[in-house]
Amino acid sequence: MTRVIVVDDHALVREGLRTLLQLAGIDVVAEGADGEEAIEAIVRHRADAVLLDLRMPHRDGIWVLEQLRERGEEIPVLVLTTFDDDELVLGALRAGARGYLLKDVTLDRLARAVRTLADGGTLISPSLTDRLLRVVRATEPTADVPATTVQPLTERELDVLRLIAEGYSNREIAGLLHLAEGTVKNHSSTILQKTGARDRTQAVLRALRDGALE
């Protein structure tokens, strides 16, 4: 059973997520109401993924992500957002979140997203990124997000990257594109090399910024 930690400053939201995830066969092993409780729960409990709110008192979601990166914790984090602050969401992705979902997401979509991250996947759906994309393009290039990709991606690599952005696993991508799973892994490695990205999330962000996934 997939094991997750739920972090949100609203008790009712945490309770609702716990109930829904249990219905989907996902075990909520711990909860947190702020950033410090989140870090404590992550350290104490062995979980496969974290559902993280961004706006919390004392220590927010960005702080949690930065702490995880400093500590070398590799647990995948899925941001749950109301999408009222695009720059905050973008900051979370740059800080290491594997993806994001709106809080009005359906249970099926949420359960699939949790399992996708637990299996090492990424979830940044282009269909949900219109506002976020404008923020990406309006942001001055930084060392984290260079102005251009190192090399252009081939059509097949773009096909793979689009499915990565939608949250599909390597095995699922292989089935959809009629490729061997090893071939998909090779394409994924090449995408990271060409974009100069450290992980799949950053590769999707850069492709979104450059308009490659539109």
C-alpha positions in Angstrom: 0.0 0.0 0.0 1.3 3.5 -0.9 2.1 5.5 2.3 1.8 9.3 2.3 2.1 12.2 4.7 -0.5 15.0 4.5 0.6 18.6 5.4 -2.0 21.3 5.6 -2.8 23.9 8.3 -6.5 23.2 8.1 -7.6 20.2 10.2 -10.7 19.7 8.1 -8.7 19.5 4.9 -6.3 16.9 6.5 -9.2 14.9 7.7 -10.9 15.0 4.4 -7.8 14.0 2.5 -7.2 11.1 4.9 -10.7 9.8 4.5 -10.6 10.1 0.7 -7.1 8.6 0.3 -8.0 5.6 2.5 -11.0 5.0 0.2 -8.5 4.8 -2.7 -6.3 2.3 -0.8 -3.6 4.9 0.2 -2.4 4.9 3.8 -1.9 8.3 5.5 0.8 7.5 7.9 1.2 11.0 9.4 0.0 14.6 9.2 1.4 18.1 9.8 -0.1 21.5 10.3 2.9 23.5 9.5 6.4 23.2 8.0 8.2 22.1 11.2 5.6 19.4 11.8 6.0 18.4 8.2 9.8 17.9 8.5 9.4 16.0 11.8 6.8 13.7 10.2 9.0 13.0 7.2 12.0 12.2 9.4 10.0 9.9 11.7 7.8 8.0 9.2 8.7 6.1 6.2 6.4 7.3 3.5 6.3 7.1 -0.3 5.2 10.7 -1.0 4.1 14.0 0.7 1.0 16.1 -0.1 2.0 19.6 0.8 0.1 22.9 1.2 2.1 26.0 0.4 0.4 28.6 2.6 0.9 27.7 6.3 1.8 29.6 9.4 5.3 29.6 10.9 7.0 27.6 8.2 5.4 27.4 4.7 5.6 24.8 2.0 8.6 26.5 0.2 10.6 26.2 3.5 9.7 22.5 3.7 11.0 21.9 0.2 14.2 23.9 0.9 14.8 21.9 4.1 14.3 18.6 2.3 16.8 19.6 -0.4 19.4 20.7 2.2 19.0 17.5 4.1 19.2 15.3 1.0 15.8 13.9 1.6 14.5 12.5 -1.7 10.9 11.9 -0.8 8.6 13.1 -3.7 6.4 16.1 -2.9 3.1 16.9 -4.5 1.8 20.4 -4.0 -1.9 20.9 -3.4 -2.8 24.5 -4.3 -5.8 26.8 -4.8 -3.7 28.4 -7.5 -4.2 31.9 -6.1 -0.4 32.6 -6.2 1.3 31.5 -9.5 4.7 32.7 -8.4 4.4 30.7 -5.2 3.6 27.5 -7.2 6.5 28.2 -9.5 8.8 28.7 -6.5 7.7 25.3 -5.2 8.5 23.5 -8.4 11.9 25.2 -8.6 12.5 24.2 -5.0 12.0 20.6 -5.8 8.3 19.7 -5.8 7.6 16.9 -8.3 4.3 18.4 -9.3 1.1 20.1 -8.3 -2.7 19.7 -8.3 -5.6 22.0 -7.7 -7.4 21.3 -4.4 -10.7 20.7 -6.3 -9.1 17.6 -7.9 -11.2 14.4 -8.1 -10.3 11.5 -5.9 -9.3 9.3 -8.9 -6.9 12.0 -10.2 -5.5 12.6 -6.7 -4.9 8.9 -6.1 -3.3 8.4 -9.5 -1.0 11.4 -8.8 0.1 10.1 -5.5 1.0 6.7 -7.0 2.7 8.4 -9.9 5.0 10.3 -7.6 5.6 7.3 -5.3 6.7 5.4 -8.4 9.2 8.2 -9.3 7.1 10.1 -11.8 6.3 13.8 -12.2 3.0 15.6 -12.5 3.0 19.0 -14.2 0.1 18.9 -16.7 0.3 21.5 -19.5 -3.5 21.7 -19.5 -3.3 23.3 -16.1 -0.4 25.7 -16.7 -1.7 28.6 -18.7 -1.3 31.1 -15.9 1.9 29.5 -14.5 3.5 29.5 -18.0 3.0 33.3 -18.2 4.9 33.7 -14.9 7.7 31.4 -16.2 8.2 33.4 -19.3 7.9 36.7 -17.5 10.6 35.7 -15.0 14.2 36.8 -15.7 16.4 33.9 -16.6 18.4 32.6 -13.7 21.1 30.0 -13.2 18.3 27.5 -12.3 16.4 28.1 -15.5 18.6 29.2 -18.4 17.2 31.1 -21.3 17.4 28.4 -23.9 17.7 24.6 -24.0 21.1 23.2 -24.8 19.9 21.2 -27.8 16.4 21.0 -29.5 14.4 18.0 -28.6 13.3 15.5 -31.3 9.6 14.9 -32.0 9.9 11.5 -30.2 11.6 13.2 -27.2 8.8 15.7 -27.1 6.2 12.9 -27.2 7.9 11.4 -24.1 8.2 14.7 -22.3 4.5 15.5 -22.8 3.5 12.2 -21.3 6.0 12.7 -18.4 4.3 16.1 -17.8 0.9 14.3 -17.7 2.2 12.0 -14.9 2.6 8.8 -16.8 5.3 6.3 -15.7 8.0 5.0 -18.0 6.0 1.7 -18.4 2.8 3.5 -19.3 4.7 5.8 -21.8 6.2 2.7 -23.4 2.8 1.2 -23.9 1.2 4.4 -25.2 4.1 5.0 -27.7 4.7 1.3 -28.5 8.3 1.5 -27.3 10.4 -0.7 -25.0 10.6 0.6 -21.5 14.3 0.8 -21.8 13.9 3.1 -24.8 11.7 5.4 -22.8 14.3 5.5 -20.1 17.0 6.4 -22.7 14.8 9.2 -24.1 14.3 10.5 -20.6 18.0 10.6 -19.9 18.6 12.4 -23.2 15.9 14.9 -22.4 17.7 15.8 -19.1 21.0 16.1 -20.9 19.6 18.3 -23.7 17.7 20.6 -21.4 20.4 20.7 -18.7 17.8 19.8 -16.1 18.6 18.1 -12.9 15.3 16.1 -12.9 12.1 15.5 -14.9 10.2 18.3 -13.2 12.8 20.9 -14.2 12.9 19.5 -17.7 9.1 20.0 -18.0 9.3 23.5 -16.6 12.0 24.5 -19.2 10.0 23.0 -22.0 6.9 24.8 -20.9 8.8 28.1 -20.7 10.2 27.6 -24.2 6.7 26.7 -25.6 7.8 23.2 -26.6 4.8 21.6 -24.9 2.0 23.8 -26.3 
